[in-house]
């Protein structure tokens, strides 16, 4: 598995997400806190087929991190991609890491 370099960790404001092209796919990359930890999922909201998840709100539920879609607020797990409100819908999770201050996502 190869990782693509995306940006510097300092380019992502803590508590927000950004969108990047990884192997020609839109990927939402989230930095939940000041820590050098990132999560990546598909940027496509499966309910509306819109590429908007990177603009969603990061939230926590039962010790896990989720992003709420900016459209209708369905929540997607940042580790597994599962949808909290409807198990029939999910998004693809991607492996993401920070190496020497650089955000990398597996393509």
N, C-alpha and C positions, 0 to 999 in steps of 0.2 A: 504494500500500500504506500502510495506516495502522498506527501503533504505539499500543498501549495502555500507559498508565502502570501499573506493578504495585506497586512499593514503593521505598523508599530502598535503595541498595546496602548500607548499613550494617545493614539488617534481615536480610541473609543472612550467616550465619557462614561465613567462608572454609573451603572444603573440604566444604561441604554443599549440599543442595538444598532447595527449597521448592516447593509446588504453588500454582498460581493458575488462576483461570478466565479464559480468553482467548477471546472470541467463543463463549461457552458450551462450550468444550472445556477439559478438565483438562490443564494444561501443567506439566511439571517444569522448573524453572529452577535451574541450577547455577552456583555461584561456586567454581571450583577453587582459587583462591589469594587472597592479600591484594589482588591487582590488581583494578582495576575492569573485569573481563572476565566476561561471563556467557554461558551456553549454554542453549538451550531445546529440549526434545523433548516429544513426547506423554508423558503420565504413565502411560499404559496399557501394562502388560506384555502383549505379544501372545500369549505362551504360555499365560497364565492369565486373560486379560481382566480383570485386576485393576489398579486405579489405585494403584500403589505405587512407581513408578520414582523419584519425588522423594526417597524414603527410601533409595535405593541408595547404594552406595559408589563414589566417583569413583576411577578408576584410570588408569594410563598404560600404553600398549603401543605399541611402535615409534614413539614420538614423538607419538602421538595420544591424546586424552582419551576415556574410555569411562565408562559407569556400569554397575555390576553390579547386577542386579535383586536385591532383598532376598529373593525367593522361592527361585529355583534358581540364582542367580548368572550367568545369561546376560548377556553384556556388549553394550551398545548404544553406538555411536559418538555422541559429543555434537555432532558437526558434521553428519554425514550421516544418522544414525538407523539405520545398518546394524547387524545382529546379527553378532557375531564367530563365534559357535558354529554358526549355521544361517542361511545366506543367504536362505532362504525367508521369514524373518521380519525385519521392520524396524519402526521407529516413525517417525512424522512429525517432521522437524526444523522448528524455527521460527527466524526471524531474531530475534535479541535484541541489545540494546545498552544502554549506560549513558550517559545524557545529563544532565550537571550533577548527578550523584549519584543519578539516578532510573533504575531498571531499567524498560526498555520492551520489549515483545514484539509482533511483527507479528501481527495477527489474520487 
